[in-house]
Amino acid sequence: MENSVRFPHLLKADIFEGLDADFKKEFLNACVAKIYPTPTTVFEQGERADGMVIIAHGYADVTFIGEDGHQMFLARAKIGSTLGESESVSEEPCAASCLTSANATLLHFAAANLIAALQNPGFIKNVTKIFHRRLVYDNWVKHIAQYGAVEQRLRGYLFILSEGARTIKETQSYLANMVGCSRQTINRELAGMRASGMIAQSGSEITVLDRDALGQGLML
């Protein structure tokens, strides 16, 4: 079955905004679909990328490891998101690592095909719009890391993680690593969010009840 039929929801992905139906179908059908039953690293920081991917099901966490060995969470790429475009075109090593969720499905698009697709002006515009959104997000991350309190950083990451699905299944240790604080501090901040009605919590499962309140003032 062709990818355009198997994954029709991807025809509405941001990278295809405003493009004609034939281009979208040809693009998707030229991809190779791969299913990852267990979490798998599809891009390794410092290594070369052999093409871009579109997430068809599941998600991929993007992380960066500094020279001191500390890992920082950057973003969660969800259904319809693309990864690896800039590295594939520039032939530069991956700026970060990408780890899929369990049972994720990704469509792999070869670098040579990507360069050919960039002959389409509309496609170029969409790629640059995606880069712009990432730049805005990166600016927010830098600002909140330098000036934001722990509570702001945690709300910001929960806001990002809850996009598309209001239930987040992550441990307090994982959140502490993302935010850059102790597990005890995370527990205290989560308790405050429960008391204010922003979230409900059962073990490591967090359900966002009021996403608007969670994102208020974050300028995401």
Backbone hydrogen bonds, N-H to C=O, Kabsch-Sander energy under -0.5 kcal/mol:
donor,donor_aa,acceptor,acceptor_aa,energy
5,V,2,E,-1.1
6,R,2,E,-2.7
7,F,3,N,-3.1
10,L,7,F,-1.7
11,L,8,P,-1.5
12,K,9,H,-1.3
13,A,10,L,-1.9
16,F,13,A,-2.0
17,E,14,D,-1.6
19,L,16,F,-2.2
24,K,20,D,-1.9
25,K,21,A,-2.4
26,E,22,D,-2.7
27,F,23,F,-2.5
28,L,24,K,-2.5
29,N,25,K,-2.6
30,A,26,E,-1.1
30,A,27,F,-0.6
31,C,28,L,-1.3
32,V,108,H,-2.4
33,A,31,C,-0.6
34,K,106,L,-2.7
36,Y,104,A,-3.2
42,V,40,T,-0.7
42,V,98,C,-2.4
43,F,98,C,-1.1
45,Q,43,F,-0.5
46,G,94,C,-2.7
47,E,44,E,-2.6
52,M,109,F,-2.0
53,V,83,L,-2.4
54,I,107,L,-2.0
55,I,81,S,-2.3
56,A,54,I,-0.6
56,A,105,T,-2.7
57,H,105,T,-1.8
60,A,77,A,-2.3
61,D,99,L,-2.8
62,V,75,A,-3.2
63,T,61,D,-0.5
63,T,97,S,-2.4
64,F,72,M,-2.4
66,G,64,F,-0.5
66,G,70,H,-2.3
69,G,66,G,-2.0
72,M,64,F,-3.2
74,L,62,V,-3.1
75,A,62,V,-1.4
77,A,60,A,-3.1
77,A,75,A,-0.5
78,K,76,R,-0.5
80,G,55,I,-3.2
81,S,78,K,-2.6
83,L,53,V,-1.9
88,S,84,G,-1.9
89,V,85,E,-2.2
90,S,86,S,-2.6
91,E,87,E,-1.4
92,E,87,E,-0.6
94,C,47,E,-3.6
97,S,63,T,-2.8
98,C,43,F,-2.3
99,L,61,D,-2.5
100,T,40,T,-2.8
101,S,59,Y,-2.4
103,N,36,Y,-1.3
104,A,36,Y,-1.3
104,A,101,S,-1.1
105,T,57,H,-1.9
106,L,34,K,-2.5
107,L,54,I,-3.0
108,H,32,V,-2.9
108,H,106,L,-0.6
109,F,52,M,-3.1
110,A,108,H,-0.5
111,A,50,D,-1.3
114,L,110,A,-2.1
115,I,111,A,-2.4
116,A,112,A,-1.7
117,A,113,N,-2.3
118,L,114,L,-1.4
119,Q,116,A,-1.6
120,N,117,A,-2.0
124,I,120,N,-2.1
125,K,121,P,-2.3
126,N,122,G,-1.9
127,V,123,F,-2.4
128,T,124,I,-2.5
129,K,125,K,-2.0
130,I,126,N,-2.0
131,F,127,V,-2.1
132,H,128,T,-2.3
133,R,129,K,-2.2
134,R,130,I,-2.0
135,L,131,F,-2.2
136,V,132,H,-2.4
137,Y,133,R,-2.3
138,D,134,R,-2.9
139,N,135,L,-2.4
140,W,136,V,-1.8
141,V,137,Y,-2.5
142,K,138,D,-2.4
143,H,139,N,-2.3
144,I,140,W,-3.1
145,A,141,V,-2.2
146,Q,142,K,-1.6
147,Y,143,H,-2.9
148,G,143,H,-0.5
148,G,144,I,-1.5
153,R,149,A,-2.2
154,L,150,V,-2.7
155,R,151,E,-2.3
156,G,152,Q,-2.5
157,Y,153,R,-2.2
158,L,154,L,-2.5
159,F,155,R,-2.3
160,I,156,G,-2.1
161,L,157,Y,-2.9
162,S,158,L,-1.6
163,E,160,I,-1.4
168,I,166,R,-0.5
168,I,206,I,-3.7
170,E,168,I,-0.8
170,E,204,S,-1.4
175,L,171,T,-2.1
176,A,172,Q,-2.5
177,N,173,S,-1.9
178,M,174,Y,-2.0
179,V,175,L,-2.7
180,G,176,A,-2.5
181,C,176,A,-1.8
186,I,182,S,-1.8
187,N,183,R,-2.4
188,R,184,Q,-2.0
189,E,185,T,-2.4
190,L,186,I,-2.8
191,A,187,N,-1.9
192,G,188,R,-1.6
193,M,189,E,-1.9
194,R,190,L,-2.3
195,A,191,A,-2.2
196,S,192,G,-1.5
197,G,193,M,-0.5
197,G,194,R,-1.0
198,M,193,M,-2.0
199,I,193,M,-1.0
200,A,207,T,-2.4
202,S,205,E,-2.7
205,E,202,S,-1.9
206,I,168,I,-3.2
206,I,204,S,-0.6
207,T,200,A,-2.9
208,V,166,R,-3.0
208,V,206,I,-0.5
209,L,198,M,-2.8
209,L,207,T,-0.6
210,D,198,M,-1.9
214,L,210,D,-1.8
215,G,211,R,-2.1
216,Q,212,D,-0.6
216,Q,213,A,-0.6
218,L,215,G,-2.1
